[in-house]
């Protein structure tokens, strides 16, 4: 019995500690719906006069906290680079032609319904992604959300067709150049202000009319840079994981 | 029940932690980590909520309307992006570990060597 107690003692101690910490944190939280943060009202009151912006989340992400978003973008960049580094072909492995995992089904053609759905969904998802990226400063959305949508469009190609179709669309070097362009684009848009003697990411473009597509200065440019990077990054990720399943095989010992 | 959102946050966190502690499969472990992390999204959004507030988009909204806090919403966006990419990185690690050791069970894997 005492052995069992000793077995559970670390758990009990940890659970007690966690419970006490959570309870203390819960008591210190503001009542639900009664939050009065210092910065939220400042953003809401200043974004229209100073930036002609109407979407506060985009204004915070790409303007008030634009420098933090640069770091966030590079967290994504580094994580994807790490993934691709881990998922490259190892010395003990060899790349084979893509193998159908369900070999017993023979050479089944993709069902016409699936093919039709893919043909229908691909352009619309692509359009929706471009729309969400370009209107990120006006409506809910932006580079991160739109970029994921853009990458999703290419998953339809894989789902309704063959692995080879996706491969043709995501030639690795082209997509990785695109990803690097997106990441560098954010840096360069910020650097533009430096020679003129301003701070990093200082707005140089005209602010435009409220609610117009071309407004809020550099915000749409940053959205496009982030959207390009996120779309390319997710495309590279899915291609890397698919390659692991379909192409890379462990080299058989002779 | 003004405390309900916070209770759901704690429930999500504990469910995620329970899954991590008892996990026998690395992919299951990463999923549980994601569940635990999703509690932080809910926590941030619950804190930023203002009674009767609308989305912080001022287009065609009367000037005196209450709006929820945009700063914590932007933080949630960062949280989601980082969470998704880190999950992908962990899954890549899990895949290569499986190739090396032949097991998905984190308890049966031999210790890592530098």
Interface residues (C-beta under 8 A of the other chain):
Chain A: X18 X22 X26 X29 X30 X31 X32 X33 X34 X35 X37 X39 X40 X43 X44 X47 X48 X54 X55 X56 X57 X59 X60 X61 X65 X68 X69 X72 X75 X76 X79 X80 X82 X83 X86 X87 X90 X138 X139 X140 X142 X144 X211 X233 X237 X240 X241 X244 X250
Chain B: X2 X3 X4 X5 X6 X10 X13 X17 X46 X47 X48 X49 X50 X51 X52 X53 X55 X56 X57 X58 X59 X67 X68 X69 X70 X71 X72 X73 X74 X77 X78 X80 X81 X82 X85 X86 X88 X89 X91 X92 X93 X95 X96 X99
